[in-house]
Amino acid sequence: MNVEEMVKNVNAECHPITNINGIIIRWLDRGQKIVGSSSGKRQGWSWLRQYGYTFSTVADTQVYALSPLVDTSKIITMYDAASPRHIANMTEAEFRMYSPGAESTGDAYLYRLIGYSPVQNQPTSASALSFVSSSASDTAVVINIQGLDGSSVLVSETVTLNGTSSVSSTYSYTKIMSLSKDVVSVGKVTVTSNAGVVTNVVIAAKDRHASHPMVGLYSIPDSVDTIYYDFTMKLQTLSANDDISLIPEQYHDVMELYAIARCFKHLNNAAMFQTTFSEFKARIADMKEDDKQPSGVWSLNSFRLSADPQIARLPSNFPSE
């Protein structure tokens, strides 16, 4: 169900005297954030796992941007399917302690997270930025830009979108430091540089900015290669009536329970707050049980020992020759 439907359910339970729909939406969003961080597993909830995303390496280039959907607090599995080889994770502190040498090139076998970027690709040289929306309705959305110009001086400006017609920045940028919309847009916004050769970033309609996790590869790639990565997705912010949480719909009542509990607290009803908040925690426990992976159809008691390792894996009632 969408946010509007969940807000109606919360109001039906709590009966607030005044209209607090805006606050309820924030409570729903806070509830889903608590759920998102409550899996108790390093890989996160199974229904948030994403597989087979890719980026292409460039010779002598060490740093690459990942999808803005990546939750960096959870396991990111990175691998080269063509080799095949697994690319291990190392923290920045471990990398500095290990100090393998910055000049080594070849096949990447380590990666480390080194921060975030508002764009997926930086300009290849000092360049004006171009902005265009996929919707003709976006004629008043203001883009805030901050970055380094050709002299490495920090400059900033604003650009107003003109729907599907392209508009350009006044300054030329060698590095974009921050980039954001003042409000959500109707369409997605595409930002390009270097006369359209480089697509810097595509900002989703409901997002005001993008945040791409950046990874550094070691060894530094010396050729073009395709790197695959699997990750846990971040839950997107709930802010509009037509937003739908990425939490499976059978668990949308969990967010409602959190919002109902907060609503009762807002109404100074301590008893109902305690009751509904306990229900909220119990439903998260239910979610954890549901998310456990099946371990098989046979129990340990159904196995018999054997010197033959193949026979040892058969259940005791398996017919013998």
C-alpha contacts under 8 A as a table, 3 or more apart, distances in Angstrom:
res1	aa1	res2	aa2	distance
1	M	5	E	6.20
1	M	6	M	6.96
1	M	244	I	6.42
1	M	249	E	6.58
1	M	252	H	7.43
2	N	5	E	5.55
2	N	6	M	6.53
2	N	241	N	6.69
2	N	242	D	5.48
2	N	243	D	5.51
2	N	244	I	4.54
2	N	245	S	7.30
3	V	6	M	5.08
3	V	7	V	6.09
3	V	25	I	7.09
3	V	238	L	7.38
3	V	240	A	6.91
3	V	241	N	4.86
3	V	242	D	5.98
3	V	243	D	5.63
3	V	244	I	6.25
3	V	245	S	7.99
4	E	7	V	5.16
4	E	8	K	6.39
4	E	240	A	7.95
4	E	241	N	4.50
4	E	242	D	6.50
5	E	8	K	5.18
5	E	9	N	6.44
6	M	9	N	5.05
6	M	10	V	6.28
6	M	256	E	6.38
7	V	10	V	5.12
7	V	11	N	6.19
7	V	21	N	6.60
7	V	24	I	6.44
7	V	25	I	6.87
7	V	256	E	7.93
8	K	11	N	5.14
8	K	12	A	6.12
9	N	12	A	5.05
9	N	13	E	6.42
9	N	256	E	7.45
10	V	13	E	5.24
10	V	14	C	6.22
10	V	24	I	7.73
10	V	256	E	6.24
10	V	259	A	6.80
10	V	260	I	5.57
11	N	14	C	5.26
11	N	15	H	5.23
11	N	16	P	6.63
12	A	15	H	5.74
13	E	260	I	7.03
14	C	260	I	6.58
14	C	263	C	6.60
14	C	264	F	6.52
16	P	19	N	7.06
16	P	20	I	7.46
16	P	263	C	7.74
16	P	267	L	7.36
20	I	23	I	5.35
20	I	24	I	6.27
21	N	24	I	4.97
21	N	25	I	6.27
22	G	25	I	5.28
22	G	26	R	6.62
23	I	26	R	5.11
23	I	27	W	6.29
24	I	27	W	4.92
24	I	28	L	6.14
24	I	259	A	6.15
24	I	263	C	7.52
25	I	28	L	5.03
25	I	29	D	6.23
25	I	238	L	6.96
25	I	239	S	6.42
25	I	240	A	7.95
26	R	29	D	5.06
26	R	30	R	6.09
26	R	238	L	7.46
26	R	239	S	7.25
27	W	30	R	4.93
27	W	31	G	6.01
27	W	258	Y	7.04
27	W	259	A	4.95
27	W	262	R	7.09
28	L	31	G	5.00
28	L	32	Q	6.34
28	L	238	L	7.40
28	L	255	M	5.32
28	L	256	E	6.44
28	L	258	Y	6.98
28	L	259	A	5.45
29	D	32	Q	5.24
29	D	33	K	6.30
29	D	237	T	6.26
29	D	238	L	5.20
29	D	239	S	7.60
29	D	255	M	7.65
30	R	33	K	5.07
30	R	34	I	6.34
31	G	34	I	5.20
31	G	35	V	6.33
31	G	254	V	7.47
31	G	255	M	4.87
31	G	256	E	7.82
31	G	258	Y	5.47
31	G	259	A	6.86
32	Q	35	V	4.93
32	Q	36	G	6.04
32	Q	235	L	7.47
32	Q	245	S	7.79
32	Q	247	I	7.57
32	Q	254	V	7.94
32	Q	255	M	5.70
33	K	36	G	4.95
33	K	37	S	6.44
33	K	235	L	6.98
34	I	37	S	5.37
34	I	38	S	6.17
35	V	38	S	5.09
35	V	39	S	7.23
35	V	284	I	6.89
36	G	39	S	6.78
36	G	44	G	7.79
36	G	45	W	7.56
36	G	234	K	7.74
36	G	235	L	6.74
37	S	40	G	7.63
37	S	44	G	7.69
38	S	284	I	7.54
39	S	44	G	5.55
39	S	45	W	5.64
39	S	288	K	6.26
40	G	44	G	7.12
40	G	288	K	7.94
41	K	44	G	5.11
41	K	45	W	7.33
42	R	74	K	5.51
42	R	75	I	6.07
43	Q	46	S	7.72
43	Q	49	R	7.82
43	Q	74	K	5.23
43	Q	75	I	5.03
43	Q	231	F	7.78
43	Q	232	T	6.61
44	G	48	L	7.18
44	G	49	R	7.48
44	G	74	K	6.24
44	G	75	I	7.94
44	G	232	T	6.25
45	W	48	L	5.50
45	W	49	R	6.93
45	W	232	T	7.59
45	W	291	D	6.95
46	S	49	R	5.40
46	S	291	D	6.64
47	W	247	I	7.86
47	W	248	P	7.73
48	L	232	T	5.35
48	L	233	M	5.23
48	L	234	K	7.66
48	L	246	L	7.87
49	R	230	D	7.22
49	R	231	F	5.66
49	R	232	T	4.37
49	R	233	M	6.15
50	Q	53	Y	7.65
50	Q	230	D	5.56
50	Q	231	F	5.37
50	Q	232	T	6.02
50	Q	233	M	6.69
51	Y	229	Y	6.73
51	Y	230	D	4.40
51	Y	231	F	6.72
52	G	228	Y	5.66
52	G	229	Y	5.83
52	G	230	D	5.90
53	Y	228	Y	5.55
53	Y	229	Y	5.35
53	Y	230	D	6.47
54	T	226	T	6.50
54	T	227	I	5.45
54	T	228	Y	4.45
54	T	229	Y	6.18
55	F	64	Y	7.85
55	F	66	L	7.62
55	F	226	T	5.92
55	F	227	I	5.52
55	F	228	Y	6.83
56	S	224	V	6.47
56	S	225	D	5.52
56	S	226	T	4.62
56	S	227	I	6.17
57	T	61	T	7.22
57	T	64	Y	7.84
57	T	221	P	6.54
57	T	223	S	6.98
57	T	224	V	5.06
57	T	225	D	5.17
57	T	226	T	6.43
57	T	227	I	7.30
58	V	61	T	5.46
58	V	221	P	6.64
58	V	222	D	7.19
58	V	223	S	5.98
58	V	224	V	5.15
58	V	225	D	7.49
59	A	220	I	7.80
59	A	221	P	5.38
59	A	222	D	4.21
59	A	223	S	4.45
59	A	224	V	6.19
60	D	105	T	7.41
60	D	220	I	6.02
60	D	221	P	5.76
60	D	222	D	5.47
60	D	223	S	7.71
61	T	220	I	6.41
61	T	221	P	6.47
61	T	222	D	7.99
62	Q	216	G	5.40
62	Q	217	L	5.33
62	Q	218	Y	7.23
62	Q	220	I	5.17
62	Q	221	P	6.79
63	V	214	M	6.61
63	V	215	V	5.58
63	V	216	G	4.45
63	V	217	L	6.47
64	Y	120	Q	8.00
64	Y	214	M	5.60
64	Y	215	V	5.42
64	Y	216	G	6.51
64	Y	217	L	7.97
65	A	117	S	7.69
65	A	120	Q	5.43
65	A	121	N	7.53
65	A	212	H	5.80
65	A	213	P	5.82
65	A	214	M	4.56
65	A	215	V	6.41
66	L	70	V	7.20
66	L	120	Q	7.61
66	L	212	H	5.74
66	L	213	P	5.40
66	L	214	M	6.18
66	L	215	V	7.44
67	S	70	V	5.81
67	S	212	H	5.90
67	S	213	P	7.11
68	P	210	A	6.41
68	P	211	S	5.37
68	P	212	H	4.48
68	P	213	P	6.60
69	L	233	M	5.27
69	L	234	K	5.59
70	V	213	P	7.28
70	V	231	F	6.19
70	V	232	T	6.12
70	V	233	M	5.05
70	V	234	K	6.02
71	D	74	K	5.90
71	D	231	F	7.19
71	D	232	T	5.63
71	D	233	M	5.40
71	D	234	K	4.99
72	T	75	I	7.28
72	T	76	I	7.36
72	T	213	P	7.47
74	K	231	F	7.34
74	K	232	T	6.27
75	I	231	F	6.37
75	I	232	T	7.16
76	I	229	Y	6.70
76	I	230	D	5.76
76	I	231	F	4.70
76	I	232	T	7.34
77	T	87	I	7.70
77	T	88	A	7.97
77	T	229	Y	5.36
77	T	230	D	5.06
77	T	231	F	6.47
78	M	86	H	6.29
78	M	87	I	5.29
78	M	88	A	7.18
78	M	227	I	7.04
78	M	228	Y	5.72
78	M	229	Y	4.26
78	M	230	D	6.56
79	Y	84	P	7.37
79	Y	85	R	5.74
79	Y	86	H	4.36
79	Y	87	I	5.11
79	Y	227	I	5.96
79	Y	228	Y	5.33
79	Y	229	Y	6.29
80	D	83	S	5.88
80	D	84	P	5.40
80	D	85	R	5.28
80	D	86	H	6.41
80	D	87	I	7.36
80	D	226	T	6.69
80	D	227	I	5.08
80	D	228	Y	6.06
81	A	84	P	4.60
81	A	85	R	6.68
81	A	226	T	7.98
81	A	227	I	7.43
81	A	228	Y	7.04
82	A	85	R	7.90
85	R	109	Y	7.81
86	H	109	Y	6.97
87	I	108	A	6.81
87	I	109	Y	4.51
87	I	110	L	5.16
87	I	111	Y	6.62
88	A	109	Y	6.14
88	A	110	L	4.79
88	A	111	Y	6.24
89	N	110	L	5.77
89	N	111	Y	5.13
89	N	112	R	5.81
90	M	94	E	6.10
90	M	95	F	6.19
90	M	110	L	6.66
90	M	111	Y	6.14
90	M	112	R	5.20
91	T	94	E	5.13
91	T	95	F	6.10
91	T	112	R	5.56
91	T	113	L	7.00
92	E	95	F	5.00
92	E	96	R	6.20
92	E	112	R	6.12
92	E	113	L	7.07
92	E	114	I	7.07
93	A	96	R	5.21
93	A	97	M	6.19
94	E	97	M	5.03
94	E	98	Y	5.91
95	F	98	Y	4.97
95	F	99	S	5.84
95	F	100	P	7.60
95	F	112	R	7.78
96	R	99	S	4.87
99	S	102	A	7.98
100	P	104	S	7.92
101	G	104	S	6.19
103	E	220	I	7.55
104	S	218	Y	7.68
104	S	219	S	5.57
104	S	220	I	6.31
105	T	218	Y	7.57
105	T	219	S	4.91
105	T	220	I	4.49
105	T	221	P	5.72
105	T	222	D	5.75
106	G	219	S	5.50
106	G	220	I	6.05
106	G	221	P	5.17
106	G	222	D	5.22
106	G	223	S	7.82
107	D	218	Y	7.82
107	D	219	S	5.95
107	D	220	I	7.27
107	D	221	P	5.74
107	D	222	D	7.28
108	A	111	Y	7.70
108	A	217	L	5.84
108	A	218	Y	4.95
108	A	219	S	4.57
108	A	220	I	6.30
108	A	221	P	6.05
109	Y	217	L	7.48
109	Y	218	Y	6.05
109	Y	219	S	6.47
110	L	217	L	5.85
110	L	218	Y	5.07
110	L	219	S	7.08
111	Y	215	V	6.26
111	Y	216	G	5.50
111	Y	217	L	4.57
111	Y	218	Y	6.16
112	R	215	V	5.43
112	R	216	G	5.39
112	R	217	L	6.85
113	L	213	P	7.12
113	L	214	M	5.89
113	L	215	V	4.53
113	L	216	G	6.48
114	I	213	P	7.73
114	I	214	M	5.64
114	I	215	V	5.62
114	I	216	G	6.55
115	G	213	P	5.98
115	G	214	M	5.43
115	G	215	V	7.57
116	Y	211	S	6.02
116	Y	212	H	5.29
116	Y	213	P	4.48
116	Y	214	M	5.35
117	S	120	Q	6.95
117	S	177	M	7.39
117	S	178	S	7.92
117	S	210	A	7.98
117	S	211	S	5.60
117	S	212	H	5.11
117	S	213	P	6.56
117	S	214	M	6.77
118	P	176	I	7.38
118	P	177	M	6.85
118	P	178	S	5.71
118	P	179	L	6.07
118	P	201	V	7.83
118	P	209	H	7.04
118	P	210	A	5.30
118	P	211	S	4.85
118	P	212	H	6.18
119	V	122	Q	6.64
119	V	176	I	7.33
119	V	179	L	7.91
119	V	200	N	5.49
119	V	201	V	4.95
119	V	210	A	6.86
119	V	211	S	7.08
119	V	212	H	6.59
120	Q	200	N	5.65
120	Q	201	V	5.45
120	Q	212	H	6.33
121	N	198	V	7.20
121	N	199	T	6.70
121	N	200	N	4.57
121	N	201	V	6.83
122	Q	174	T	7.32
122	Q	175	K	5.92
122	Q	176	I	6.64
122	Q	198	V	7.91
122	Q	200	N	5.90
123	P	126	A	6.76
123	P	127	S	6.62
123	P	173	Y	7.11
123	P	174	T	5.74
123	P	175	K	6.51
123	P	193	S	5.88
123	P	194	N	6.54
123	P	198	V	6.63
123	P	200	N	7.09
124	T	174	T	7.14
124	T	194	N	7.11
124	T	198	V	7.66
125	S	173	Y	7.62
125	S	174	T	5.48
125	S	194	N	7.22
126	A	149	D	6.71
126	A	150	G	5.34
126	A	172	S	5.37
126	A	173	Y	4.88
126	A	174	T	4.42
126	A	194	N	7.86
127	S	171	Y	7.84
127	S	172	S	4.33
127	S	173	Y	5.19
127	S	174	T	6.64
127	S	193	S	5.92
127	S	194	N	5.41
127	S	195	A	7.86
128	A	168	S	6.47
128	A	169	S	5.56
128	A	170	T	6.80
128	A	171	Y	5.94
128	A	172	S	4.16
128	A	173	Y	6.20
128	A	193	S	6.08
128	A	194	N	7.10
129	L	168	S	5.47
129	L	169	S	5.29
129	L	172	S	7.07
129	L	173	Y	7.51
129	L	191	V	6.68
129	L	192	T	5.75
129	L	193	S	4.81
129	L	194	N	7.70
130	S	166	S	6.23
130	S	167	V	5.55
130	S	168	S	4.35
130	S	169	S	6.53
130	S	191	V	5.60
130	S	192	T	5.22
130	S	193	S	6.21
130	S	196	G	7.75
131	F	161	L	6.87
131	F	166	S	5.46
131	F	167	V	5.33
131	F	168	S	6.24
131	F	189	V	6.81
131	F	190	T	5.85
131	F	191	V	4.82
131	F	192	T	6.77
132	V	161	L	6.71
132	V	162	N	7.21
132	V	163	G	6.48
132	V	164	T	5.47
132	V	165	S	6.01
132	V	166	S	4.76
132	V	167	V	6.70
132	V	189	V	5.69
132	V	190	T	5.52
132	V	191	V	6.85
133	S	136	A	7.10
133	S	138	D	6.60
133	S	161	L	7.27
133	S	162	N	7.69
133	S	163	G	5.31
133	S	164	T	5.05
133	S	165	S	7.62
133	S	187	G	5.68
133	S	188	K	5.62
133	S	189	V	4.44
133	S	190	T	6.35
134	S	163	G	7.16
134	S	164	T	5.73
134	S	187	G	4.87
134	S	188	K	5.55
134	S	189	V	6.57
135	S	138	D	5.94
135	S	163	G	5.67
135	S	164	T	5.92
135	S	186	V	6.18
135	S	187	G	4.69
135	S	188	K	7.49
136	A	139	T	7.15
136	A	162	N	7.48
136	A	163	G	4.01
136	A	164	T	5.12
137	S	163	G	5.70
137	S	186	V	6.70
138	D	141	V	6.01
138	D	161	L	6.26
138	D	162	N	6.33
138	D	163	G	4.51
138	D	164	T	7.86
138	D	185	S	6.29
138	D	186	V	6.20
138	D	187	G	7.12
139	T	160	T	7.08
139	T	161	L	5.18
139	T	162	N	4.44
139	T	163	G	5.04
140	A	160	T	6.08
140	A	161	L	6.12
140	A	162	N	7.29
141	V	160	T	5.71
141	V	161	L	5.55
141	V	181	K	6.62
141	V	182	D	6.51
141	V	183	V	6.43
141	V	184	V	7.80
141	V	185	S	6.68
142	V	158	T	6.46
142	V	159	V	5.67
142	V	160	T	4.42
142	V	161	L	6.34
142	V	181	K	5.70
142	V	182	D	5.49
142	V	183	V	7.57
143	I	158	T	5.44
143	I	159	V	5.08
143	I	160	T	6.10
143	I	161	L	7.38
143	I	179	L	6.97
143	I	180	S	5.63
143	I	181	K	4.61
143	I	182	D	6.43
144	N	156	S	7.57
144	N	157	E	6.21
144	N	158	T	4.67
144	N	159	V	6.75
144	N	178	S	7.74
144	N	179	L	5.65
144	N	180	S	5.30
144	N	181	K	6.26
144	N	182	D	7.28
145	I	156	S	5.43
145	I	157	E	5.42
145	I	158	T	6.00
145	I	159	V	7.90
145	I	176	I	7.54
145	I	177	M	7.82
145	I	178	S	5.90
145	I	179	L	4.84
145	I	180	S	6.95
146	Q	154	L	7.09
146	Q	155	V	5.81
146	Q	156	S	4.25
146	Q	157	E	6.73
146	Q	176	I	6.29
146	Q	177	M	5.49
146	Q	178	S	5.11
146	Q	179	L	6.58
147	G	153	V	8.00
147	G	154	L	5.47
147	G	155	V	5.64
147	G	156	S	6.44
147	G	173	Y	6.33
147	G	174	T	7.56
147	G	175	K	5.55
147	G	176	I	4.37
147	G	177	M	4.60
147	G	178	S	6.67
148	L	151	S	7.44
148	L	152	S	4.90
148	L	153	V	5.18
148	L	154	L	4.59
148	L	155	V	6.06
148	L	173	Y	5.52
148	L	174	T	5.72
148	L	175	K	5.21
148	L	176	I	6.59
148	L	177	M	7.39
149	D	152	S	5.17
149	D	153	V	5.47
149	D	154	L	6.55
149	D	155	V	6.64
149	D	171	Y	6.94
149	D	172	S	5.66
149	D	173	Y	4.45
149	D	174	T	5.61
149	D	175	K	7.32
150	G	153	V	7.39
150	G	172	S	6.77
150	G	173	Y	6.30
150	G	174	T	5.94
152	S	174	T	7.57
155	V	171	Y	7.86
157	E	169	S	7.75
157	E	170	T	7.76
157	E	171	Y	7.97
158	T	169	S	7.83
159	V	167	V	7.57
159	V	168	S	7.41
159	V	169	S	6.40
160	T	167	V	7.71
161	L	166	S	7.72
161	L	167	V	6.55
162	N	165	S	5.47
162	N	166	S	6.76
162	N	167	V	6.71
163	G	166	S	7.72
169	S	172	S	7.28
173	Y	176	I	6.61
176	I	179	L	7.25
179	L	209	H	6.41
179	L	210	A	7.94
180	S	208	R	5.46
180	S	209	H	4.58
180	S	210	A	7.73
181	K	184	V	6.73
181	K	185	S	7.92
181	K	208	R	4.75
181	K	209	H	6.38
182	D	208	R	6.77
183	V	208	R	6.26
184	V	205	A	6.05
184	V	206	K	5.07
184	V	207	D	6.02
184	V	208	R	5.57
185	S	188	K	7.02
185	S	189	V	7.96
185	S	205	A	4.94
185	S	206	K	6.37
185	S	207	D	7.96
185	S	208	R	7.98
186	V	205	A	5.63
186	V	206	K	7.70
187	G	204	A	7.36
187	G	205	A	4.92
188	K	202	V	6.74
188	K	203	I	5.63
188	K	204	A	4.70
188	K	205	A	4.46
189	V	202	V	5.60
189	V	203	I	5.12
189	V	204	A	6.68
189	V	205	A	7.05
190	T	199	T	7.48
190	T	200	N	7.82
190	T	201	V	6.10
190	T	202	V	4.44
190	T	203	I	6.47
191	V	199	T	6.14
191	V	200	N	5.49
191	V	201	V	5.41
191	V	202	V	6.25
192	T	195	A	7.51
192	T	196	G	5.30
192	T	197	V	7.31
192	T	198	V	5.57
192	T	199	T	4.39
192	T	200	N	5.16
192	T	201	V	7.21
193	S	196	G	5.27
193	S	197	V	6.55
193	S	198	V	5.29
193	S	199	T	6.57
193	S	200	N	6.77
194	N	197	V	5.49
194	N	198	V	6.00
195	A	198	V	7.67
196	G	199	T	6.78
199	T	202	V	7.82
201	V	210	A	7.84
203	I	207	D	6.50
203	I	208	R	7.36
203	I	209	H	6.26
203	I	210	A	6.02
204	A	207	D	5.29
204	A	208	R	7.84
205	A	208	R	7.73
207	D	210	A	7.12
217	L	220	I	5.83
217	L	221	P	7.46
218	Y	221	P	7.47
221	P	224	V	7.57
235	L	245	S	7.36
235	L	246	L	6.27
235	L	247	I	7.79
236	Q	245	S	7.25
236	Q	246	L	7.42
238	L	243	D	5.99
238	L	244	I	7.45
238	L	245	S	7.02
239	S	243	D	6.89
240	A	243	D	5.41
245	S	248	P	7.65
245	S	252	H	7.91
247	I	251	Y	6.64
247	I	252	H	6.79
248	P	251	Y	5.69
248	P	252	H	6.86
249	E	252	H	5.09
250	Q	253	D	7.29
251	Y	254	V	5.57
251	Y	255	M	7.73
251	Y	287	M	7.68
252	H	255	M	5.56
252	H	256	E	6.63
253	D	256	E	4.83
253	D	257	L	6.03
254	V	257	L	5.13
254	V	258	Y	6.46
254	V	280	F	5.81
254	V	283	R	6.24
254	V	284	I	7.15
255	M	258	Y	5.21
255	M	259	A	6.30
255	M	280	F	7.93
256	E	259	A	5.06
256	E	260	I	5.95
257	L	260	I	4.99
257	L	261	A	6.07
257	L	276	T	6.12
257	L	277	F	6.92
257	L	279	E	7.06
257	L	280	F	5.33
258	Y	261	A	5.14
258	Y	262	R	6.28
258	Y	276	T	7.41
258	Y	277	F	6.35
258	Y	280	F	5.88
259	A	262	R	5.10
259	A	263	C	6.03
260	I	263	C	4.93
260	I	264	F	6.23
260	I	273	F	7.82
260	I	276	T	6.91
261	A	264	F	5.23
261	A	265	K	6.29
261	A	272	M	7.19
261	A	273	F	4.69
261	A	274	Q	7.37
261	A	275	T	7.90
261	A	276	T	5.18
261	A	277	F	5.34
262	R	265	K	4.97
262	R	266	H	6.09
262	R	273	F	6.89
263	C	266	H	4.89
263	C	267	L	6.26
263	C	273	F	7.89
264	F	267	L	4.90
264	F	268	N	6.23
264	F	269	N	5.17
264	F	270	A	7.04
264	F	272	M	6.21
264	F	273	F	5.17
265	K	268	N	4.93
265	K	269	N	5.66
265	K	270	A	6.09
265	K	273	F	5.51
266	H	269	N	7.64
269	N	272	M	5.70
269	N	273	F	6.18
270	A	273	F	4.98
270	A	274	Q	6.23
271	A	274	Q	5.34
271	A	275	T	6.35
272	M	275	T	4.98
272	M	276	T	6.05
273	F	276	T	5.45
273	F	277	F	5.91
274	Q	277	F	5.22
274	Q	278	S	6.06
275	T	278	S	5.31
275	T	279	E	6.41
276	T	279	E	4.92
276	T	280	F	6.17
277	F	280	F	4.89
277	F	281	K	6.38
278	S	281	K	5.20
278	S	282	A	6.17
279	E	282	A	4.98
279	E	283	R	6.15
280	F	283	R	5.25
280	F	284	I	6.49
281	K	284	I	5.17
281	K	285	A	6.43
282	A	285	A	5.04
282	A	286	D	6.35
283	R	286	D	4.85
283	R	287	M	6.24
284	I	287	M	4.95
284	I	288	K	6.35
285	A	288	K	5.14
285	A	289	E	6.44
286	D	289	E	5.19
286	D	290	D	6.21
287	M	290	D	5.05
287	M	291	D	6.08
288	K	291	D	5.09
288	K	292	K	6.56
289	E	292	K	5.53
296	G	299	S	7.66
298	W	302	S	6.30
298	W	315	P	7.34
299	S	302	S	5.49
299	S	303	F	7.47
300	L	303	F	5.69
301	N	304	R	7.97
302	S	315	P	4.89
302	S	316	S	5.43
302	S	317	N	7.58
303	F	312	A	7.00
303	F	313	R	6.63
303	F	314	L	6.15
303	F	315	P	4.44
303	F	316	S	5.27
304	R	312	A	6.03
304	R	313	R	7.70
304	R	314	L	7.26
304	R	315	P	6.51
304	R	316	S	5.41
305	L	312	A	5.14
306	S	309	P	6.71
306	S	311	I	6.19
306	S	312	A	4.78
307	A	311	I	7.83
307	A	312	A	7.10
308	D	311	I	5.34
308	D	312	A	6.09
309	P	312	A	4.92
309	P	313	R	6.64
310	Q	313	R	5.65
310	Q	314	L	7.26
311	I	314	L	5.33
314	L	318	F	6.33
315	P	318	F	5.40
